[in-house]
Amino acid sequence: MPDTSRRGDKIGIALLDNIEEGLVSQAYTVFEITDTKTLLPEYLMMWFRRPEFDRYARYISHGSVREIFGWEDMCDVKLPIPSINKQKEIVKEYNVLVDRIKLNNQLIQKLEETAQSIYNQWFVDFEFPDEEGKGYKSNGGEMVFSKELGKEIPKGWRPGTLDELIDVIDGDRGNNYPSIDEMYDNGFCLFLNAGNVTKIGFDFSETKFISKEKDKDLRKGKLKRNDVILTSRGTVGNVAFYSDAIIFNDIRINSGMVIMRAKDFLESTIFIYSMLRNAEIKKAIENYLSGSAQPQLPIKDLIKIPILIPEKVRIIKFSNSTIMRQLYDDRLNNQNLKLNELSDLLLSKLATIEN
């Protein structure tokens, strides 16, 4: 408060609940509840989190250059205030959902750290398990020097490029368009833009569905299970994996992304997915970006990026040990989607709560 402009979907209201004191800019108004036996701060903050309140605040806001929702406007806000016991019950129920989402996110972060640690162990440090179950390089595994990569690599491995293992498909490529029959049979499909692919994978919290009634002529890329998706325009380099555990069955993407699909064996996409999340390949991608106003990575440049291609058996073993972790990660994300739906439902019902 009081500025409501350029804040996405939410106006700037926050609750100080984890520390005793804090400093804020003089541009903001600070207020507190004088009678917490009548109204809980946590309950009031739940009211502010409702999309309906955000729409109300934006409607009330005024100003041509910068929208303002001031203190006088806040004082005019009306809300139902049930008994203090009922408020405590509602806040407790809401916090159970929020805490579970936080816990899931912590688990997801740990899974990501573990996955990257294993990838580095296998394909950066070359300490993958040998026939005796010991680290390959430290146990005397044979290494050869690669001029193309400028370093020693395990014998049997070689330098290569992405297109040797996968097909790279533009989100707008014609042979990947949804047909009118597909749209008719399915009724609708989930349509993703580059913002739905983040540093930690898919983000389905803000999604759009396209229907056969309004978007019959829409021509976008259709995903298949086990595809890898890479953002190639704007924020380049975010990557996601369309595993069997993801609950959405029909997904299309826009032209700000590319699809990577296995050529010969499925496990190669898991390997490529893990590689693209690694710091080494992210740094290499930066060297191939073009465009001044909006960075982009054309397919012709993407497939030129040099990579290290291990023996097929090593790729398969790594992928088989990684896929279960990825499926668990996606199930946690699915659970978060449901928990967010429940929390949104609880917030929407605040207007109708009675004692």
C-alpha positions as semicolon CSV with decimal commas, in nm:
position;residue;x (nm);y (nm);z (nm)
1;M;0,000;0,000;0,000
2;P;-0,084;0,259;-0,131
3;D;0,050;0,198;-0,484
4;T;-0,132;-0,079;-0,675
5;S;0,024;-0,038;-1,019
6;R;0,263;-0,281;-1,187
7;R;0,227;-0,551;-0,922
8;G;0,092;-0,834;-1,134
9;D;-0,229;-0,973;-0,985
10;K;-0,183;-0,866;-0,622
11;I;-0,168;-0,528;-0,454
12;G;0,112;-0,466;-0,206
13;I;-0,012;-0,582;0,135
14;A;0,198;-0,792;0,373
15;L;0,171;-0,920;0,730
16;L;0,470;-0,898;0,966
17;D;0,445;-1,223;1,157
18;N;0,792;-1,378;1,194
19;I;0,992;-1,095;1,351
20;E;0,926;-0,836;1,620
21;E;1,024;-0,520;1,430
22;G;1,097;-0,413;1,074
23;L;1,169;-0,105;0,866
24;V;0,954;-0,012;0,567
25;S;0,963;0,267;0,312
26;Q;0,772;0,585;0,393
27;A;0,580;0,525;0,071
28;Y;0,384;0,254;0,254
29;T;0,120;0,283;0,524
30;V;0,169;0,070;0,836
31;F;-0,132;-0,022;1,048
32;E;-0,222;-0,267;1,322
33;I;-0,537;-0,417;1,468
34;T;-0,618;-0,251;1,801
35;D;-0,850;-0,526;1,929
36;T;-0,716;-0,870;1,848
37;K;-0,992;-1,025;2,059
38;T;-1,236;-0,917;1,790
39;L;-1,027;-0,953;1,472
40;L;-0,717;-1,165;1,418
41;P;-0,443;-1,015;1,196
42;E;-0,402;-1,355;1,025
43;Y;-0,774;-1,366;0,943
44;L;-0,765;-1,014;0,800
45;M;-0,464;-1,106;0,588
46;M;-0,658;-1,402;0,450
47;W;-0,924;-1,156;0,335
48;F;-0,660;-0,949;0,159
49;R;-0,533;-1,260;-0,023
50;R;-0,868;-1,318;-0,191
51;P;-0,872;-1,248;-0,568
52;E;-1,203;-1,072;-0,511
53;F;-1,037;-0,819;-0,281
54;D;-0,764;-0,759;-0,538
55;R;-1,027;-0,686;-0,803
56;Y;-1,211;-0,457;-0,561
57;A;-0,892;-0,266;-0,476
58;R;-0,806;-0,220;-0,841
59;Y;-1,157;-0,097;-0,915
60;I;-1,142;0,155;-0,631
61;S;-0,786;0,267;-0,716
62;H;-0,748;0,605;-0,881
63;G;-0,478;0,804;-1,057
64;S;-0,376;0,844;-1,421
65;V;0,002;0,794;-1,393
66;R;0,011;0,569;-1,089
67;E;-0,286;0,383;-0,942
68;I;-0,341;0,458;-0,574
69;F;-0,535;0,259;-0,314
70;G;-0,492;0,478;-0,007
71;W;-0,556;0,449;0,364
72;E;-0,898;0,615;0,336
73;D;-0,996;0,350;0,080
74;M;-0,874;0,077;0,313
75;C;-1,084;0,214;0,599
76;D;-1,395;0,176;0,380
77;V;-1,333;-0,198;0,323
78;K;-1,611;-0,413;0,466
79;L;-1,573;-0,777;0,560
80;P;-1,764;-1,034;0,766
81;I;-1,613;-1,086;1,111
82;P;-1,718;-1,416;1,272
83;S;-1,643;-1,502;1,634
84;I;-1,280;-1,507;1,739
85;N;-1,296;-1,886;1,785
86;K;-1,429;-1,926;1,433
87;Q;-1,148;-1,705;1,302
88;K;-0,889;-1,917;1,482
89;E;-1,042;-2,230;1,332
90;I;-1,032;-2,085;0,979
91;V;-0,674;-1,957;1,017
92;K;-0,560;-2,295;1,150
93;E;-0,719;-2,478;0,858
94;Y;-0,558;-2,239;0,610
95;N;-0,215;-2,267;0,774
96;V;-0,228;-2,647;0,753
97;L;-0,255;-2,615;0,375
98;V;0,011;-2,344;0,349
99;D;0,256;-2,533;0,572
100;R;0,212;-2,849;0,367
101;I;0,288;-2,658;0,047
102;K;0,602;-2,513;0,208
103;L;0,712;-2,860;0,318
104;N;0,657;-2,999;-0,032
105;N;0,860;-2,715;-0,181
106;Q;1,144;-2,791;0,059
107;L;1,136;-3,156;-0,047
108;I;1,134;-3,054;-0,413
109;Q;1,439;-2,835;-0,354
110;K;1,621;-3,121;-0,180
111;L;1,537;-3,354;-0,469
112;E;1,677;-3,101;-0,716
113;E;1,998;-3,062;-0,516
114;T;2,036;-3,440;-0,493
115;A;1,973;-3,485;-0,867
116;Q;2,235;-3,225;-0,957
117;S;2,483;-3,374;-0,712
118;I;2,446;-3,716;-0,873
119;Y;2,476;-3,569;-1,224
120;N;2,798;-3,389;-1,128
121;Q;2,933;-3,706;-0,969
122;W;2,870;-3,908;-1,285
123;F;2,929;-3,668;-1,574
124;V;3,150;-3,387;-1,438
125;D;3,372;-3,562;-1,183
126;F;3,344;-3,899;-1,366
127;E;3,294;-4,086;-1,038
128;F;3,006;-4,301;-1,163
129;P;3,006;-4,656;-1,020
130;D;3,239;-4,892;-1,205
131;E;3,200;-5,272;-1,222
132;E;3,309;-5,295;-0,857
133;G;3,070;-5,023;-0,746
134;K;3,355;-4,777;-0,686
135;G;3,410;-4,432;-0,835
136;Y;3,537;-4,474;-1,192
137;K;3,806;-4,203;-1,208
138;S;3,941;-4,236;-0,852
139;N;3,955;-4,614;-0,890
140;G;4,187;-4,597;-1,191
141;G;3,931;-4,584;-1,471
142;E;4,095;-4,520;-1,808
143;M;4,072;-4,160;-1,928
144;V;4,150;-4,011;-2,272
145;F;4,200;-3,648;-2,374
146;S;3,934;-3,485;-2,595
147;K;4,060;-3,196;-2,806
148;E;3,705;-3,084;-2,884
149;L;3,609;-3,054;-2,518
150;G;3,955;-2,958;-2,393
151;K;3,963;-3,211;-2,108
152;E;4,006;-3,577;-2,020
153;I;3,699;-3,796;-2,051
154;P;3,634;-4,166;-1,977
155;K;3,740;-4,407;-2,248
156;G;3,443;-4,491;-2,473
157;W;3,283;-4,152;-2,424
158;R;3,298;-3,889;-2,699
159;P;3,218;-3,526;-2,783
160;G;2,897;-3,465;-2,973
161;T;2,589;-3,244;-3,011
162;L;2,232;-3,255;-2,887
163;D;2,082;-3,355;-3,221
164;E;2,270;-3,687;-3,209
165;L;2,045;-3,805;-2,924
166;I;1,721;-3,611;-2,967
167;D;1,502;-3,433;-3,217
168;V;1,465;-3,063;-3,136
169;I;1,120;-2,937;-3,234
170;D;1,006;-2,575;-3,246
171;G;0,681;-2,500;-3,067
172;D;0,540;-2,371;-3,397
173;R;0,656;-2,659;-3,620
174;G;0,382;-2,761;-3,859
175;N;0,381;-3,139;-3,816
176;N;0,319;-3,089;-3,447
177;Y;0,000;-2,884;-3,479
178;P;-0,322;-2,999;-3,308
179;S;-0,578;-3,105;-3,564
180;I;-0,942;-2,995;-3,561
181;D;-1,041;-3,355;-3,481
182;E;-0,809;-3,361;-3,179
183;M;-0,958;-3,039;-3,050
184;Y;-1,310;-3,172;-3,110
185;D;-1,240;-3,501;-2,929
186;N;-1,068;-3,343;-2,631
187;G;-1,283;-3,032;-2,605
188;F;-0,988;-2,831;-2,477
189;C;-0,620;-2,860;-2,397
190;L;-0,375;-2,691;-2,166
191;F;-0,178;-2,412;-2,333
192;L;0,156;-2,310;-2,181
193;N;0,380;-2,012;-2,242
194;A;0,744;-1,968;-2,140
195;G;0,637;-1,839;-1,798
196;N;0,504;-2,186;-1,716
197;V;0,856;-2,330;-1,733
198;T;1,071;-2,211;-1,443
199;K;1,416;-2,285;-1,301
200;I;1,267;-2,581;-1,112
201;G;1,045;-2,723;-1,387
202;F;0,679;-2,677;-1,479
203;D;0,465;-2,422;-1,298
204;F;0,095;-2,493;-1,348
205;S;-0,028;-2,235;-1,095
206;E;-0,123;-1,990;-1,372
207;T;-0,253;-2,178;-1,675
208;K;-0,474;-2,118;-1,975
209;F;-0,701;-2,362;-2,155
210;I;-0,776;-2,330;-2,525
211;S;-1,108;-2,464;-2,652
212;K;-1,225;-2,596;-2,987
213;E;-1,491;-2,329;-2,995
214;K;-1,260;-2,026;-2,979
215;D;-0,923;-2,156;-3,097
216;K;-0,987;-2,395;-3,385
217;D;-0,709;-2,240;-3,590
218;L;-0,451;-2,223;-3,312
219;R;-0,126;-2,381;-3,430
220;K;0,103;-2,474;-3,141
221;G;0,332;-2,759;-3,041
222;K;0,185;-3,069;-2,881
223;L;0,380;-3,247;-2,607
224;K;0,427;-3,620;-2,573
225;R;0,509;-3,796;-2,248
226;N;0,882;-3,791;-2,166
227;D;0,945;-3,480;-2,376
228;V;1,193;-3,222;-2,248
229;I;1,092;-2,857;-2,288
230;L;1,344;-2,571;-2,300
231;T;1,261;-2,200;-2,300
232;S;1,432;-2,049;-2,604
233;R;1,317;-1,687;-2,598
234;G;1,317;-1,418;-2,328
235;T;1,429;-1,608;-2,019
236;V;1,634;-1,870;-2,201
237;G;1,744;-2,198;-2,045
238;N;1,461;-2,297;-1,811
239;V;1,381;-2,664;-1,860
240;A;1,101;-2,905;-1,767
241;F;1,029;-3,276;-1,814
242;Y;0,681;-3,400;-1,913
243;S;0,676;-3,719;-1,707
244;D;0,400;-3,978;-1,668
245;A;0,324;-3,840;-1,321
246;I;0,203;-3,500;-1,446
247;I;-0,176;-3,489;-1,423
248;F;-0,242;-3,294;-1,745
249;N;-0,284;-3,518;-2,049
250;D;-0,303;-3,271;-2,337
251;I;-0,051;-2,987;-2,338
252;R;0,046;-2,745;-2,615
253;I;0,327;-2,490;-2,602
254;N;0,391;-2,160;-2,774
255;S;0,686;-2,056;-2,988
256;G;0,892;-1,933;-2,692
257;M;0,997;-2,293;-2,621
258;V;1,136;-2,595;-2,800
259;I;1,059;-2,964;-2,752
260;M;1,333;-3,224;-2,720
261;R;1,230;-3,579;-2,804
262;A;1,435;-3,900;-2,794
263;K;1,556;-4,034;-3,129
264;D;1,659;-4,391;-3,050
265;F;1,602;-4,468;-2,682
266;L;1,383;-4,305;-2,418
267;E;1,652;-4,273;-2,152
268;S;1,840;-4,017;-2,358
269;T;1,579;-3,751;-2,278
270;I;1,626;-3,799;-1,901
271;F;1,999;-3,758;-1,952
272;I;1,953;-3,445;-2,165
273;Y;1,705;-3,304;-1,912
274;S;1,957;-3,347;-1,629
275;M;2,235;-3,202;-1,842
276;L;2,033;-2,889;-1,927
277;R;1,978;-2,823;-1,556
278;N;2,352;-2,831;-1,491
279;A;2,555;-2,512;-1,450
280;E;2,810;-2,613;-1,719
281;I;2,557;-2,639;-2,002
282;K;2,371;-2,327;-1,886
283;K;2,695;-2,132;-1,916
284;A;2,755;-2,279;-2,263
285;I;2,403;-2,179;-2,374
286;E;2,473;-1,817;-2,279
287;N;2,749;-1,807;-2,541
288;Y;2,500;-1,891;-2,817
289;L;2,228;-1,637;-2,733
290;S;2,133;-1,381;-2,996
291;G;1,908;-1,076;-2,999
292;S;1,956;-0,751;-2,808
293;A;1,604;-0,660;-2,690
294;Q;1,489;-1,017;-2,624
295;P;1,750;-1,295;-2,595
296;Q;1,677;-1,607;-2,796
297;L;1,838;-1,938;-2,877
298;P;1,754;-2,058;-3,232
299;I;1,743;-2,433;-3,292
300;K;2,029;-2,408;-3,543
301;D;2,250;-2,274;-3,262
302;L;2,113;-2,502;-2,992
303;I;2,210;-2,818;-3,179
304;K;2,565;-2,685;-3,229
305;I;2,643;-2,666;-2,857
306;P;2,914;-2,927;-2,783
307;I;2,822;-3,187;-2,524
308;L;2,981;-3,499;-2,379
309;I;2,805;-3,818;-2,489
310;P;2,865;-4,113;-2,253
311;E;2,833;-4,476;-2,347
312;K;2,470;-4,580;-2,400
313;V;2,475;-4,822;-2,109
314;R;2,589;-4,541;-1,877
315;I;2,307;-4,312;-1,995
316;I;2,051;-4,588;-1,936
317;K;2,179;-4,668;-1,585
318;F;2,180;-4,301;-1,487
319;S;1,832;-4,242;-1,628
320;N;1,685;-4,547;-1,454
321;S;1,823;-4,424;-1,122
322;T;1,690;-4,070;-1,184
323;I;1,339;-4,124;-1,317
324;M;1,184;-4,234;-0,986
325;R;1,313;-3,919;-0,820
326;Q;1,159;-3,710;-1,098
327;L;0,824;-3,889;-1,067
328;Y;0,819;-3,822;-0,694
329;D;0,902;-3,457;-0,762
330;D;0,608;-3,431;-1,003
331;R;0,372;-3,600;-0,757
332;L;0,468;-3,339;-0,497
333;N;0,391;-3,066;-0,750
334;N;0,056;-3,232;-0,826
335;Q;-0,019;-3,232;-0,456
336;N;0,069;-2,863;-0,435
337;L;-0,178;-2,789;-0,715
338;K;-0,456;-2,955;-0,517
339;L;-0,352;-2,785;-0,194
340;N;-0,351;-2,447;-0,368
341;E;-0,698;-2,519;-0,503
342;L;-0,818;-2,597;-0,150
343;S;-0,659;-2,282;-0,006
344;D;-0,814;-2,070;-0,282
345;L;-1,150;-2,233;-0,213
346;L;-1,118;-2,156;0,156
347;L;-1,034;-1,793;0,081
348;S;-1,329;-1,761;-0,157
349;K;-1,568;-1,884;0,114
350;L;-1,469;-1,617;0,366
351;A;-1,743;-1,390;0,233
352;T;-2,012;-1,644;0,324
353;I;-1,880;-1,765;0,660
354;E;-2,118;-1,743;0,952
355;N;-2,072;-1,805;1,323
